[in-house]
Amino acid sequence: MTHLDDLRRHLEPHKAYRPVGQYLVRFDDARRARMLLMADIITAPRRSPAHEAHAQ
C-alpha cells in the first residue's frame, strides 16, 4: 500500500486537471474500502464457548 500512497502524493499537485482530480476521488474511495476490508480481516480472534468454559 505504500506504493499507492506514493502514487497519490505524486498526483496530488495535479488534481486541478479534471481527469486527475476525478481519479483521486475514486482512488480515495477505493482506499477507504480496502482499509475497511482489512479491518474486517485483521480482527482479534473470537473466543470459542469451549475455551470460555475451560478458562472458568
CYANA upper distance limits for C-alpha pairs under 8 A (distance plus 0.5 A):
  1 MET  CA      5 ASP  CA      6.86
  2 THR  CA      6 ASP  CA      6.71
  3 HIS  CA      7 LEU  CA      6.72
  4 LEU  CA      8 ARG  CA      6.72
  5 ASP  CA      9 ARG  CA      6.75
  6 ASP  CA     10 HIS  CA      6.65
  7 LEU  CA     11 LEU  CA      6.76
  8 ARG  CA     12 GLU  CA      6.50
  8 ARG  CA     24 LEU  CA      7.70
  9 ARG  CA     13 PRO  CA      8.26
 11 LEU  CA     15 LYS  CA      7.16
 11 LEU  CA     20 VAL  CA      7.63
 11 LEU  CA     24 LEU  CA      8.36
 12 GLU  CA     24 LEU  CA      8.25
 14 HIS  CA     20 VAL  CA      6.98
 14 HIS  CA     21 GLY  CA      7.95
 15 LYS  CA     19 PRO  CA      8.42
 15 LYS  CA     20 VAL  CA      5.64
 15 LYS  CA     21 GLY  CA      4.66
 15 LYS  CA     22 GLN  CA      8.44
 15 LYS  CA     24 LEU  CA      7.84
 16 ALA  CA     20 VAL  CA      7.82
 16 ALA  CA     21 GLY  CA      6.62
 17 TYR  CA     21 GLY  CA      6.67
 18 ARG  CA     22 GLN  CA      6.57
 19 PRO  CA     23 TYR  CA      6.58
 20 VAL  CA     24 LEU  CA      6.64
 21 GLY  CA     25 VAL  CA      6.90
 22 GLN  CA     26 ARG  CA      6.99
 23 TYR  CA     27 PHE  CA      6.41
 24 LEU  CA     28 ASP  CA      6.50
 25 VAL  CA     29 ASP  CA      6.81
 26 ARG  CA     30 ALA  CA      6.61
 27 PHE  CA     31 ARG  CA      6.61
 28 ASP  CA     32 ARG  CA      6.73
 29 ASP  CA     33 ALA  CA      6.86
 30 ALA  CA     34 ARG  CA      6.68
 31 ARG  CA     35 MET  CA      6.69
 32 ARG  CA     36 LEU  CA      6.76
 33 ALA  CA     37 LEU  CA      6.74
 34 ARG  CA     38 MET  CA      6.62
 35 MET  CA     39 ALA  CA      6.61
 36 LEU  CA     40 ASP  CA      6.81
 37 LEU  CA     41 ILE  CA      6.83
 38 MET  CA     42 ILE  CA      6.40
 39 ALA  CA     43 THR  CA      6.89
 47 ARG  CA     51 HIS  CA      6.84
 47 ARG  CA     52 GLU  CA      7.22
 48 SER  CA     52 GLU  CA      6.86
 49 PRO  CA     53 ALA  CA      6.76
 50 ALA  CA     54 HIS  CA      6.76
 51 HIS  CA     55 ALA  CA      6.68
 52 GLU  CA     56 GLN  CA      7.12
